């Protein structure tokens, strides 16, 4: 489509370049029709008029074709923009839901395991994770997310995401899956495991939209552990490496309080 558009622009430029000197010649021809009989002058004027009409028609056809291409491109751009906005909004919703996971719900799951049901819980988690593995990265990722957002089965979700990152090392969902694992483990109180997964996002996927937030979470974990010096260093790294992000704003606030 873009190639066709450029072709029409080139054709239009060529026609415009040709039309300008041709119009000057036609004007000169009109000024010279004063000689000869009236009939000859009328014939000359008719020929000039017909030539001008043909040129105008060609120019109009080129303009119409160019306008049609412009309209098509505009529609395509609008459609692509709409789809991109939909993807961005969906990602925002997912990230918000990740961060708003209730640690209390996770703690209750941990309590059930502590009461002697840990073996059963692990078996259920493994069975659930196995059931969502389809062999397709997109489907398996969405199934793992559903365990968190829809079914609230956090232990099973951890198992599913762990299976995902191992099975699909080249998937574009790797940074998201690792971030999920970081957040889920953090909510369960497993801060060392959480720090590992958050650090994995930062180290392996520094350009991911979640990298800034993951690094910030590493600082939060350091602060939770009472290591304020390391926490402050991490916060400063967030501010320096990811300026103008929400994570940098939060890091600035936390660093100022240390």
N, C-alpha and C positions, 0 to 999 in steps of 0.2 A: 504493500500500500504506500509506504514512504517513498519507495523507488518510483512508483507511478506518479506520485505527487511531484517529485523532483523533475521527472520527465516533462510533466505539464508546465511547470514553471520555466524550464529551459525553452520549451516550445513557445511559450508566451513571450519570453524575452526576445527570442529570435524574430517572432512576428512583429513585436513592437519595434525592434531595431530595423526591420525591413520596412515597416509601415511609415516611419518618419521620413526617410529620404524619398520614398515613393510618393508620399503626399505632397512633398515639395515639388517633385517632378510633375505631378498631376496639376498642381496649382499653376506651374509654369506653362503646361499645355493648355490650360484654360485661358490663360492670358494671350495665347498665340492663335486662338480660334477666330480671331477677328478677320483673318485673311480668307479668301475663297468665297464661294457662293453661300447663301443662307443654308441651303440643303447640306453642303459639306460641313458647315459649322455645327449644324444640328446633329449630324451623324457623329462628329468628333465628340461633342458634349455627351451624347448617349453612351459612347464607348467609355469615356472617362467615368460617367456615372455608374455604369455597370461594373467597371473594375473596382470602384470604391465600394459598391454594394457587396461584391464578392469578398473583398478584404474584410469589411465589417462583419460579414456573416462568419468568416473563418475565426476572427477574433472573438466573436460572441460564443462560438462553439467551444473554443479553447477556455474561455472564462467559465462557461457552464460546467465543463469537465473538471476544471480546477476546483470550482466551488463544491462540486459533488464529492471530490476527494477530501476537501477540507472538512465537510460535514461528516463524512465517514470517519475520518481521523478523530474529530471532536467527540463523536459518539463512542469510539473505542477507548479514548482516554478517559471519558467519564465512567464507562463501565469498569475499566481497570482500577480507577480511583475508588469506586464504590466497593469493589471486591477487596482491595487492600485495606480500606477502612474497616470492613467487616472482620478481617483477620486480626487487625490491630486491636479492635474492641474486644474480640473473643480472648485474645492473649491477656489483655488487661483484666478481664473478669476472672480468668484462671489464676493470675498472679494474686489478685485481691483475695480470692478464696483460699489460696495457699497460705497467705499471711494471716488469715483470720481463723485458721483451724484452731479448734479449742484444745488447749493442752489438757483441760480437765477430762475431755472425752478420751484422750489418749491415756491419761493417767488411770482412768477406770479400767481400760483394757489391760494396762500393766498390773493393776490390782488383781484382776481375775487370774492373770498368769501367776502372781505371787501366792495366790491361795491354793495352788496345787494343780491348776489347769494349764500350765505352761506347755506341757507336752501336747495336749489336745489343741491348744491355740496354734502351736507351730504346725501341727499336722493340717489343721483347717486352712492356715495361711498358705501352706505349700499346695494343697489341693485347689484352693481358689486361684492361686497364681497360675497353676498348670492349666486351669480351665480357660483362662483368658489368653493363653498363647495360641495365636492362629497362624503364625508364620509370616504375617504381614506387619511391618513395623508400625504403620499408621494405626492399624486396628488394635495391635497390642498396646500401643501407647494410650490410645483412647480408653481401652478397657481398664488399664491401670489407673488412669485419672478418675474413671467412674467409680472405682473402689473407694476413692477418697471423697469425691464430691456428692455422689449419689447414695452409695451404700454405707459410707462412714466406716468402712472396714480398714482401719489404718495399718494393722499388722500385715494383713493380706496385701495391702497396697505396697508396703515396703518390699515384701517378697517379690511382687510383680515388677516393681521398678528395678530391683536388683537383677532380676532375670532379663529385663529389657536391656539394661546398659551392657550386660555381658553378651547378649545375643546379637545386638545391633550396634556394634562399635562405630560404624560410619553414619549412623542416622543423624539427621538434623535435629532430632528430639533429644540428643544426648545431653546438652546443657540443661534443658528443662527437666529431664528425668533425674539428673544428679541434684538439681535444686530441690525437686520434690523430696528426694531422699534426705537431703539436709534438713528441710523443714519438718518432715515427719519424725526424724530421729530427735530433733531439737524438742519437739512437742512431747516426746516420750521421756525426755530428760537425759537422753544419750548424747551429751554435748560433744564428746570426742568424735563420735561417729558423724555427728552433724557437721562439725568443723572440717572433717575429711572430705565430705561431699561438697560442701560450699567451696572449699579450697580447690577441689577438682574443677569446678565450673570456672573459677578465676584463672587457674593455671592452663587448662586445656582449651577453654573457649573464651578468651579475653574480650572478644568482640560481640559476645552474646548480650542481648538486652538484659539478661539476669546477672551478668558478671559483677556489675557495680553493687547490686543488692546482696549478692553472695559474699563479696568481700566485706561489706558492712556487717553482715551477720557473723562473720569470723571475728570481727572486733567486738560485737556484742557478747559472743561466747567467751572471749578473753576477759571482758569486763565482768561477766557473770562469775568467772573463776577467781576474780580478785586480782588479776594481773593487769592493773591499770596502765602500766608502762607500755606493755605490748598492745593493749587495746587502743591507747592513744596513737601509737605508731600506725596501727592499721587504719584508724579513722583518718589520719593525715594522708595516708596512701589513697584512700577512697576520694578524698577531696582533691588531691593532686591528679590522680589518674582518671577520675570520672567527674570532672567539674560540671556544674549546671544540671546535675541529676538529683532526683529526690533522695537517693542514697547519700549523696554528698551533703545535702542539707541536714539530714538526720545525723550524719557523722560529725558535722560541725557543731551541732547542739550537744552531742554526747562528749566530744572532745573538750568543749568549753567547760563542761561540768566536772572534768577530772582534775 
